[in-house]
Amino acid sequence: MAISRHLETIALHEGFSLDESRSRGVPVHRTSSYLFDSTEHAADLFALRKPGNIYTRIMNPTQDVLEKRVAALEGGAAGLAVASGTSAIFYSILNVCEQGDEIVSTINLYGGTFTMFNDILPGMGIKVRFARSMKPSDVEKQINEKTKLIFTEVIGNPVLDVADIKGLASVAKKYHLPLAVDSTFTTPYLFRPIEHGADIVVHSLTKWLGGHGAAIGGIVVDSGKFDWTDKRYRLFNEPDPSYHDIRYAHDLGENNNLAFIMRMRLVPLRNLGACISPDNAWIFLQGLETFILRMQRHCENAYEVARFLKKHKMVEWVRYPGLENDPSYPVASGQFKNGFGGMVVFGIKGGYEAGKKFIDNLRLVSHLANVGDTRTLAIHPASTTHSQLSPAQQLEGGITEDLIRLSVGIEHIDDICSDLQTALLACEGTC
Ligand SMILES: *Cc1c(COP(=O)(O)O)cnc(C)c1O
């Protein structure tokens, strides 16, 4: 879909037309199912001859607006909203891969995604080969004849490395593989992966797009550009006995380019069932209306926090892709528009003990395991999210004992810095 309007306008209007109630806000449709006009109508819906609603596990009018809106924000062809960012990623892979297939992924992943790739998918016979770094050349080294998809996050955990999406897209093109990108940390306001050659974009709506820390949800956007008629993609080329013997890459008529997202709705979503609730779809629409205003403030505040920490005597090092001497800056500044995101990580002097003490002395900043909330959040991964890893695994993953992760919120910058200042000074005795 070509962008005919600006993102700010799309975020408020796309995908919704007034119904007979004339309600200006998007209504929440709390219904499980929808009346058929006749048996013929029902048969047409089931056979995909006519578009329409059947059952809320598969589609819902509130969810539909959310999908159209995020797809347009990403410059994609269509979207599918699901119960969480985690299921968005899981279904994207199940939609392409079967037992015996492989994917190649960068290794600096969100914790839940890493566990899915490292522990769950292999148990299902889908092997994940991790590239040593986010560099396209390191990703290319892991590709073989079994590879079916390349996966990366735009900004990786824990030290906020930034992937060169154009470079990864050209590797993907060379081997005719779809490139799937988790763009949660950047949102379409900073970065639109499809413009850089990505084929599939996933988001945890739970984070900045929803923004208020009020619900869990995820979405997948299909660029509509990948050619699924390649015979290696069996699931798109052989008749599907579970759905009228459809061959998704061939039998969808004018929707053949939407094979990926339509199959995801008709197979993983319909039969495995992680649908988004109508209420959560509605909550995310409220968040989306203002996500650009929030992102502007997240980016401004994160930059100020990074600069404040950089100068602080209790701080050993700071990583923020928007700092000019940051290792991520060259790639980030080349591809991001409008800012560098809301995440800042730093090393505190005094290591493990100081890290814990810092967290315990925060008053305004919330200590919890989330990112992308309107409020500033902090966590000490070595003593929490990553404490189950061995010291060797922690080191390999870049989780040093002194590392503090901040998701900078939209409070007044002076209040954020003053809370950080108090907590940093409380650690002075530990080093
Ligand atoms: C939170 C997050 C996820 C998982 O999303 P949920 O909505 O929590 O399931 C995936 N990727 C990234 C980058 C995230 O931040």
The ligand as a Gaussian input file, in Angstrom:
#p B3LYP/6-31G(d) Opt

LIG

0 1
 C        8.183000      -7.756000      24.456000
 C        8.853000      -8.172000      23.231000
 C        8.475000      -9.349000      22.573000
 C        7.383000     -10.250000      23.099000
 O        6.153000      -9.594000      23.066000
 P        4.942000      -9.951000      24.095000
 O        3.873000      -9.024000      23.625000
 O        5.450000      -9.668000      25.473000
 O        4.631000     -11.381000      23.892000
 C        9.139000      -9.676000      21.413000
 N       10.132000      -8.898000      20.927000
 C       10.518000      -7.772000      21.537000
 C       11.617000      -6.961000      20.955000
 C        9.900000      -7.359000      22.706000
 O       10.285000      -6.229000      23.315000

